[in-house]
Amino acid sequence: MGSSTVVTHLILFIAVLGIATGLIITVKNYIDQTEGTFKEKSNDNDLIIKTNIKIEVISYNNNTNTTWIYVRNTGQSAMKPAQIDMYIDGIRLYRDNTNRTIELLLDTDLINVGIWDPKEQLLIKAFKFLNNTITHEVIIATPYSVSDSETFSIWFQ
């Protein structure tokens, strides 16, 4: 076997090693990305499973056209109150202070101040005229796609 054959085999061996290394790096990157995606989806599903809310009281003041809604976090997930969506009769109220206000009740905001933790309660005030001749529906939705709804009627005395 001449030196040219040895050099040729050495060059082919180095080329095969280079290709194999590139292939291994590509497969590893793909596996890492796939694992990251699965972890992210798993975390999202975990939040959905651990999230639950309950609308406890709804009242309407016809003098100020204000609907008061008390909502309790009955799940295990913490949420930012500003990320809560609200619908009255199928119409979404925008997340600005002209249509609604959301505040944590101070006597329940004990763990992380400003965050809606489990067992804490929100007061949502919606500023919208409601007709007193029909039944209304309120839907409160969390950022994790979990919601609660209640129907109510307005009674004048």
N, C-alpha and C positions, 0 to 999 in steps of 0.2 A: 504494500500500500504506500503510495507516494505521499509526499507532503501536501500536494494539491488536493488529494482526496481527504486528508485529515482537515485541512483548512475548509474545504467545502462542507464537510460534516459538521464542523464547528460553527460555521456560519448558519447552516440550517438549524442546528440545535439552538443557537441564540435567537433566531427568528421565531422558532416554535415557542420558546420560553417567553418571548415578548408578546406574541399573540395570546398565549395562555394567560399571562399576567393581565393583559388588557381585558380579556374576556372575564376573568375572575373579578377584576375591579368593577366592570360594568354590571355583572350579576349581583355583586355585593351592594352597589348603589341602588339597584332596583329593589333588592330585598329591604334595605334600610328605608326607602321611600314607602314601600308597601306597608312595612311595620308601623311607620309613623302615621299613615292614613288609617290603619286599623285601630291604633291607639286613640287617635282623635275621634273616630266614630264611636268607639267604645266609651270614651269619656262623655260624648254627647248623649248617647243612649243612657248612660248612668245618670246624668243630670235629668233627663226626661223621666226616668223611672222614679227618681227621688223627689220630684217636684209635684206639689199638690197645693191647691189654694181652695178657699171656701168663702163665698160671699155670705156674710152673716146678716147684714141689715141694709135695707135700701129705704130711704125716705126722700120725699120731694117737697120743696117749699115753693108753693105757687106764687108767693109775693116776690121772690127773688129769682125764680126759675132755676133753682139749684137742686141738683140731685146729690144726696149724700150716700156714699156707698162705703161700708166697712168690710174689709177683706182680710182674712187671716191666712197666714202661711202655715198650712198644715203638713207640709212635706219636710224634707231634710235639706233642701237646697237654699242657699242665700241668693238674693237677687237685688239688683239696683232698682229702686222704685221708678226712676225715670224711664226705664225700659219696658214698663207695663203698658200694654195697649188696652184701649177701652172702646166698646161699641155700644151704642144705644139704638135700638130698633134697626140694627144692621148697618148703622152709619158710624164709621170710625171717627173718634174725636182726636184731633191732632195732638201731638206731644208738646204743646206749648201752653203757657199759662193763661192764654185768652179763652181757651175752651175748657180747661180742667186744671185742677191742682191736685197733687199727690203728696201726702205727708205721712210719715210714720208717727203713730201715736206715742208720745213721749214716755208714757208709763209702761209701754211694751218694748221700747227700743233700748234693750239692756245689754246686748252682746257687742255688736259692731255698730257704732253710731252711724246712722245714715244708710245702712244696708238693711234690707228686709230679710231678716234671719228667720229660721223656723220659730213658730209660736208667737211671732210678732204680728201686729195688726196695722194695716194701712187705712187711712181715710182718704177717699177720692171724692172730690167735689167736681161735678160736671155742670157747666153753665149752658143750659139749653132749654128752651121752652118745650114742654111736653103736653100733648093734648090729653085732656081728662076723660075723653070718651072711649079710649081704647086701652088695651093691656099692652104694657111696654116690656121689652126684654133688654137686660144689661148683660154683656159678656165682658169678662176681664180675662186677658190673655197674657201669659208670662213670656219671657224671651226664649223659653225652652219648649214652646208650642203646647203648653198645658193651659187649659182654660176652665172657667166655671161660668155658668149663666144662671140668671134668675129672672123670673117675670114678676111684674108688679102693676098695680092699678093705682090711680090717684083718686082719693076720696076728698071731696069738699064738704065742709060742714056748714 
